């Protein structure tokens, strides 16, 4: 099977190593480029941190070392984000199943009056966790530590492969990635070529966007990397 990997470059390279071990061919064409923001902020008043992506975890570790944060409590969107912290030596980590709804539930159930939460996030968000928690009486402040810049063009290899009907599937991990891809497909006048390509999606929200674009879709049972890989294989 020949696939297009659309995640930011580091994530796509990791996924590519797995695809190669499964004897899949692939093109890497990131729809987003992660740019970390030079942002130094005080963490002293906060005992709890909320991280809704791997990039949030990486950005925090770029600013502070483990000794500064080792006594803090962390709430992560999923296992991949949790693993970044665990591999850096953090111990007090709670993780959700990959959805904002589950993460909010975990935070709400854990919350105590003396807890102060700091939400580390990117410029673009799908769910306003800060607003939701503040409205429920839980003190949360947020810091933007990275942004995801959209791709401005498809690679020549991607255009040629899609135009020549040489792609079997495309992997999507976010709604924004799917939207950028569709826009670039339209710019390249390839909309008539995508109906025979299967979109492998991390969630039903992503699948809905691509289904409207007349693509065949398959959705991971759970929003986790292992489930996407299982879906393809």
N, C-alpha and C positions, 0 to 999 in steps of 0.2 A: 504494500500500500504506500502511496506517495502522499505526504501530508505537508501542509503549511503551518508553521509554528508562529503564532502572532504575539506571544508574550514579550515583555522587555528582554533585552539580550541575555542577561545572566540567567534568567528563568528559562528562556528558550534553549540555551546551551545545556542546561541540566536536563530538560525534557528531551532534547535531541539525543543525549547519551542513552536514555532509556529506550527511545524509539529505535536507535541503532541496534541495541541489544535484542530487540524484538524483530529484527530484520525488516524494519520499515525504512523507506527512503523519505527524505524531508527537505524542505526549504525553510530557512529562517528569515522571516520578514516582520520584525517587531512593529506593532501599531502604536506603541508608546515608548518613550524614552524617559527614564527616571532621572530627575535632577534634584539632588539634595540641596536644601536651603541652608545657608550659613546662619544658624539661629542658636543663640546661647541664652538660655532662660534658667531661672532658679527653680529647683525641684524640692527645696527644703520643706515647704508647707504641705506638700502632697505625700500621702503614704500609699496611694493606689494609682496605677497607670492603666490606661485603656489603649490597646493597640489593635487596629482593624486591618493591618496588612503586614507582610514581611518587610516592606520598605519602611514602615513606621518603626519596626524593631531595629533595623539596620541604622536608621537615622538617629535614633536615640543612643545607640552604642557608639556612633561617631562623635557624639557630643560628650557623653559621660562614660567613665569606666565602671566596671562592676563594683568597685569599692564604694563608689558614690551612691549606688542604687541597690546594693545587695540586700538591704533590709526592707525594700519596698515590696508591695503586692502587685502582681500583674494580671490583667485580664485580656486574653488574646482571642481573636476571632476564630482561630482554628489551630490545628496541630502544627502546620508549617511555621506559623509565627511563634508558637510556643517553643518549637525545637531550636530556633535561633537563640532564644534566651537561655534555654536549658543547656545548650552547647557552650554558652559563655559562662556558665556556672551559677545561674540564677536558680533558686529553689522554690520560691513561693509564687507559683504560676497556676492560674485557672484558665481553661480554654473551652470555647464553645465548639459547635459542630460545623462552623463555617458560615453561619448566618448571623446577621445583626440582631434578629429577633431572639435567638437563643442566647447571644451574648448579653443583651439587655436583661433577659430573665435571670441569668447568673449574677450579674452585677446587682440587680434589685434585691435578690434573695440574700446576697452577702452583705449589703450595705448596712453600716452602723452610723449613728449620729456624728461620731468623731472622725469618720472617714472623709478625706478630701481627694477627689479624683482629678488626674490630669490626662486628657485625651490627646494622644499624639496622632496626627493625621496628615493627609495630603491636601492639596488645594481643592481637589474634586472629591465629593463624597456622595454616596447613594442614600445614606440614612443619617439624619442629623441627631446623632447619639447625644451630643451635648445638650441640645434643646430638649429632647425627650426626658433625659434624666433630671435636668434642672427643673422642668415643669412638674416632675414627680417629687420634688423636694430633696434631691440628691445633689450635693455641691460638686459641679464639674467645671473645670476650665479647659480650654483647648489651645494647643500650639500646632501651627502648620510647619512641618519640617521637610517636606519634599513636594515636588509637583511632577505630574506625568504629562510630558509634552507629546502631542499627537504627531504621528508620521504625516509628512506632507506629500508623499508619493509611494506607490508600490515599487518594489525593486523590478529591474528588467526581467530577472529570472521568474518572478511571480507572474508578471504580465504575460510573458511568453508561455509559461506552463499552463495558465488558465486559458489563454487564447487557443492553445493547442490541445485542449482537453486532456492534459497530462497530470491533473490533480484529482486525487480520490477524496481527500478530506481536509478540513481546516479546523484547528482547535481554538476555541474561544473561552477565555476565563473571565471576561467582564462585559457588561453592556456597552461600555464606552469603546472597548476594542472592536466590538461588532459594528457599532455605528460608524466608527472611523473607516473600517474595512469597506462597508457598503458605500460610503461616500467616495472612496478612492476607486472602487469598482465602477461606479457611475462615471467618474471623470475619465476613466480609461475605456469607456463604452464596452464593458464586458458583462453587462447585466444579463445578456442572453446565454452566458456560459456557465452560470452558477447553479442552475437547476439540477445538474447531474453531480454536483459536489455535495458531500455530506458535511454538515457542521456539527462538530462534537462540542457540546456546551456544558459548562460547569453548573448552570442553573436553568430553570424554566424561564426566568425573566430574559436571559440572554437568548434562549431558543425562540421566544416569541418575536423578537426583533428580526431574526434571520428567517423565521417561518413566513413572516409578512413579505420578505424579499424573495419568496418562492424557492427557498433552499430546503432540502431534506435535513432534518435535525435529529440528533440523538442526545439525550440529556443524562448526565451522571446521576446515579441514584442518590448520592450525597455530594455536597459541594467540596470535594476533596481531591487532591492530585491523584491519589491511588485509584479513585473511582473513574476519573477520566481515562487513565491508562487501561483500566479493566474494560471500559466501554469500547475502546478502540480494538482491544485484543480479543 
